[in-house]
Amino acid sequence: MGRGVGEDRKEGVMATDFFWSYTDEPHASRRKEILARYPQIRELFGPDPWAFLKVKRSSHFLWPAFLNLALLWQKDRIWSDFSLVFALICCRILPTFISAVVLLQLWTATCLHDASWLKILVVAYFFGSFLNHNLFLAIHEISHNLAFSTPSYNRWLGILANLPIGVPMSVTFQKYHLEHHRYQGVDGTDMDIPSHIEAHVVTNTIAKSIWVLFQLFFYALRPVFLKPKPPGLWEFTNLTIQLALDASLVYFWGWKSFAYLILATFVGGGVHPMAGHFISEHYVFNPEQETYSYYGPLNLMTWSVGYHNEHHDFPRIPGTKLYKVKEIAPEYYENLKSYRSWSQVIYMYIMDRTVGPFSRMKRKAPKSAVTVKKDE
């Protein structure tokens, strides 16, 4: 990996520029080498529709969140005893169905239509945030067309998973995310990397804490301002369906139900254990490595997005099978730095004075990519 400006930082001082690499991103070459040695990995390629249905490896992922909810509401009249039993059954039997998670979240929103704002906030953080972040990462999985072989089927499923998030994003997310894979770290193309404005403003612990709290807004709005793309038919479809759902929820149940969904999305993308993956995936804590995996228990709730080196090496392999890549070719991953706690990553990012938005690897666009963009 080429030495960049960002590597010349002084000890205890935050960098004033990104890490610049003068080599290609590492995943394409590693993919080629691994496939040459372990061709059987190709058998893992392709959509896995059963991953969105079967109970295997994730049948218990909602239990902690639902126990929190039960404890919070055990003396409240919002739910009858029958409703609580029904909800627990849903939690036990249906957690791997995207449709069930969507319905459970929408149903919870209707139950909160006359709750206090404090209760809405608490339930959003300890329960709804887990559901909405699970759906966000289901959309990530779907963006790689890993649910069905037919792309349009994946888009419809993504629009369905988008509903409780409250803001239309599934179709647009796919466009930018696939560029993040194809042009990882490329200046002006990879919108996963913070802007210069963010990096120059977020320079201390307090600023980083605020940035983490609102990182979902930066993540969502950054491409809109820096690299806007003209909307197409699918974006309008996503927008229309989402607005229809939001309007119906407000009309029949009131603003508090809608606010619950937005809060669940917001708090789940800020200072929240599941949101740690935003930082852990590519923020450089080790100048020799630009992608990091997480091998902790929250993979069960996040479609195994923590297997991020494996995911970038093989984006055509569904998240439910990425652990097999590490099992088949352990020598390629065991020596890479990885994490066991996303919460710890958030803490490290905020408290480490040398780490900030500039702690990302960048590279100039290859000439071939520039030529393609001009042809477009």
Summary of the structure (lengths in Angstrom):
residues: 376
radius of gyration: 20.9
end to end distance: 30.3
largest distance: 64.4
contacts: 1200
relative contact order: 0.16
helix: 62%
strand: 3%
